[in-house]
Every structure is written in structure tokens, then in C-alpha cells.
Amino acid sequence: MEQNPRRSRGRPRLPLERIIAAAVAVLDEDGADALSMRNLAQRLDSGTATLYRHFTGRADLVAQVVDSVLAEAHVDDETLAGMAWQEACEALAHSLFDVFRRHPNVAPLLVEQVPTGPNSWAQREQVIALLLKAGFAAPTAAQACATLGRYVLGFATQLAPPSASASATDEDAMWQNLDPQTFPATASVASHLPVPLEQEFAFGLELLITGLNYMMLHQRH
């Protein structure tokens, strides 16, 4: 029997960069729950089989998307070389926090899994190398790197859009209407509350790095 030479070749292969960009858009616009192989395929006007050429499944997709977003936090070594280690740590932390602020739905994905893509490994290596060069002992450098990462992530998880039931006006009113007889100390500082998240982040980061500096100075004695 003669075979039909015109067989269907399926959908054309999509460039990985285009797929990742579309996945980031899904995350930014619709949230993590909306990032599925089916939804992404529909957004690309393609089929899930096309996506499985690049990813083993949703977990692999999420891992690669997260790593792609983390690449936006890159600070080149030449820039860091001109800074004291304290300034360099602040620059790296702020750069990562700014990325999470642009993509607020990404941070919650990292709560359940440690990022292990090439960009996350490069950033981890950069921080540890910076701390070791500054004179931290190996165990302290490892802990400091992990703590800085957890600190940034902890604040970043609060960047997700607030619920419709809450508003900045309601929160301001909550502080201003405190009963000074019941909460005298809190009421006395109510005009300074709530502290903006970015300001709180910067304040806490400065305290954290100051503490690390104290530890480094005293590990030598």
C-alpha cells in the first residue's frame, strides 16, 4: 500500500525565550495558580505538547520561569568591586527585592522550594564569595548568605496585591483610632504607623548587616 507522503508535522517549535516571557506575563497578570501548562499553551496559541518539548511538567516550568526572573536581579562583579562588603550586600538585597516588587507573584513560589537554576546559583555564589573575601569564616558566610536570602524573601511575600477588603485608608484609620488609655505606648507613635514596607525593609536590612559586621569583627578575637 502506498503511504501518504504528506504527514502532519504538528505545531512548530516555539523559542524557549518566548515561552518564558509568556509565562512571566501569566504570573504577573493572573497569579501563580494560573500558571499551568494548559493556560500557557492557550496564551501562546499552541498546544501543551509543544511545551513538553521544553519542560518535563509544571514544576520544571515554574523553576525555569523563577530563574529567568531572578536574572533581572543581577549586579555585575565590577560594580560590586568598588563597594565595601556591607554596601555590596545592601545593593544585592535591594536589587533582588526590586525584582520581587516588579513580579510580586514570584516570591510565594520560592516559599515551598529552594531555587536551583543557573541564575540563583550564580547569585548565591556571588554573595558567599563576597562574604568570604570580607573575612567571614566559612560557617558564618554560609549562614549569612542564607539569612539574607530568607530576609528578602520574607518581605517579598508581602508584596502581593492586598485583598479588596483592605485598603491603606482603613489601615491608617486603625492606627489613628487607637484608644490611648488602653494602648498608650502604641498610640503615642501612631502618627508614624504603619511603616511603609520598603522603609521597613531598608531599616531591617541595615540592622542585619550591622549585626553581621559585629560578628565578623568579634570572630577574630
C-alpha positions in Angstrom: 0.0 0.0 0.0 1.3 3.4 -0.9 1.9 5.7 2.1 0.8 9.2 2.2 4.0 11.4 2.0 2.2 14.4 3.5 2.2 13.7 7.2 1.3 16.2 9.7 4.4 17.6 11.4 2.5 19.0 14.4 2.8 22.6 15.7 6.1 24.4 15.1 8.6 24.6 17.9 8.4 27.8 20.0 11.5 29.5 21.2 12.1 29.0 24.9 12.6 32.7 25.4 9.1 33.4 24.1 7.6 30.7 26.3 9.3 32.0 29.4 8.2 35.6 28.6 4.6 34.5 28.2 4.8 32.5 31.5 6.1 35.5 33.4 3.2 37.6 31.9 0.7 35.0 33.2 2.3 35.2 36.7 2.3 38.9 36.8 -1.3 39.3 35.5 -3.1 36.3 36.9 -1.0 34.9 39.7 0.8 31.6 40.4 -2.3 29.4 40.4 -3.0 30.5 36.8 0.4 29.3 35.6 -0.4 25.9 34.2 0.8 24.1 31.0 -2.7 24.4 29.5 -3.2 28.1 30.3 0.3 28.9 29.0 -0.4 26.9 25.8 -3.6 28.8 25.2 -1.8 32.1 25.7 0.7 31.1 23.1 -2.0 29.8 20.8 -0.2 26.5 20.9 -0.6 23.0 22.3 0.7 21.5 25.5 2.8 19.0 23.5 4.9 22.0 22.3 5.6 23.0 25.9 6.6 19.4 26.9 9.4 19.7 24.4 11.0 22.2 26.8 9.6 21.2 30.2 9.0 17.9 32.0 6.0 19.4 33.7 4.6 22.3 35.7 7.3 22.1 38.4 10.0 22.3 35.8 8.2 25.2 34.1 7.9 27.1 37.4 11.6 26.5 38.2 12.8 27.9 34.9 10.4 30.9 35.0 11.6 31.8 38.5 15.2 31.5 37.5 14.6 33.7 34.5 13.0 36.4 36.8 15.9 36.1 39.2 18.3 37.0 36.3 16.8 40.5 36.5 18.5 41.0 39.9 22.0 40.6 38.5 24.6 43.1 39.7 27.9 42.7 37.9 31.1 42.0 39.8 32.8 45.2 38.5 30.1 47.3 40.2 30.4 45.3 43.5 34.2 45.5 43.4 34.1 49.2 44.1 32.0 48.8 47.2 32.7 47.8 50.8 31.2 44.4 51.5 28.4 46.0 53.6 27.4 48.2 50.6 27.6 45.3 48.2 25.3 43.1 50.4 22.8 46.0 50.5 23.0 46.5 46.8 22.4 42.8 46.1 19.5 42.6 48.6 17.8 45.7 47.2 18.2 44.6 43.6 16.5 41.2 44.4 13.8 43.0 46.4 13.1 45.3 43.5 12.7 42.3 41.2 10.2 40.8 43.5 8.4 44.2 43.7 8.1 44.1 39.8 6.9 40.5 39.9 5.0 40.1 43.3 3.6 36.7 42.4 7.0 35.1 42.1 8.2 35.2 45.7 5.4 32.9 47.1 6.7 30.2 44.7 10.0 30.2 46.5 8.5 29.6 49.9 8.0 25.9 49.0 11.1 25.3 47.0 14.8 26.4 47.0 15.7 27.9 43.7 18.4 25.8 41.9 18.5 27.4 38.4 21.8 28.8 37.0 20.9 32.4 37.9 20.1 31.5 41.5 23.3 29.5 41.8 25.3 32.4 40.4 23.8 34.9 42.8 24.4 32.5 45.8 28.0 32.1 44.7 28.4 35.9 44.4 27.2 36.6 47.9 29.2 33.8 49.5 32.4 34.8 47.7 31.8 38.4 48.8 31.5 37.4 52.4 34.5 35.1 52.4 36.6 37.8 50.8 35.5 40.2 53.5 36.9 37.8 56.1 33.9 35.8 57.3 34.6 32.3 58.5 33.1 29.6 56.2 30.2 28.6 58.5 29.2 32.3 59.2 29.4 33.1 55.4 27.1 30.2 54.7 24.6 31.2 57.4 24.8 34.9 56.4 24.0 34.2 52.8 21.0 32.0 53.7 19.7 34.6 56.2 20.0 37.5 53.8 18.1 35.4 51.2 15.4 34.5 53.7 15.1 38.1 54.8 14.5 39.4 51.3 12.1 36.6 50.5 10.1 37.2 53.8 9.5 40.8 52.9 8.8 39.9 49.2 6.0 37.6 50.1 4.2 40.7 51.5 4.3 42.4 48.1 1.3 40.5 46.7 -1.6 42.8 45.9 -3.8 43.3 49.0 -7.3 41.9 49.2 -10.2 44.0 48.1 -11.5 44.1 51.6 -8.4 46.0 52.9 -7.2 49.5 52.0 -4.5 51.9 53.0 -7.1 54.3 54.3 -8.6 51.6 56.6 -5.2 50.7 57.9 -4.3 54.4 58.6 -7.6 54.8 60.5 -7.0 51.7 62.5 -3.8 53.2 64.0 -5.2 56.7 64.4 -8.3 55.5 66.3 -6.4 53.5 68.9 -7.6 54.1 72.5 -4.7 55.9 74.3 -6.0 54.7 77.6 -5.7 51.0 76.6 -2.7 51.3 74.3 -0.8 54.4 75.5 2.6 53.4 74.0 1.3 52.4 70.6 -1.0 55.5 70.5 2.0 57.7 71.2 3.7 56.6 68.0 0.6 56.1 65.9 1.4 59.1 63.6 4.5 57.1 62.4 2.4 53.9 61.7 2.1 52.0 59.5 5.7 51.9 58.4 5.9 51.6 54.6 7.1 48.2 53.6 10.1 49.5 51.6 11.2 51.6 54.5 10.9 48.7 56.9 12.8 46.5 54.6 15.7 49.0 54.3 15.8 49.6 58.1 15.8 45.9 58.9 18.5 45.2 56.2 20.7 47.8 57.7 20.3 46.2 61.2 21.1 42.8 59.8 24.2 43.9 58.0 25.4 45.8 61.1 24.9 42.7 63.1 26.9 40.7 60.6 29.7 43.3 60.8 29.8 42.9 64.5 30.0 39.1 64.2 32.9 39.3 61.8 34.8 41.7 64.0 34.4 39.5 67.0 35.1 36.2 65.3 38.8 37.3 65.1 39.1 37.5 68.9 
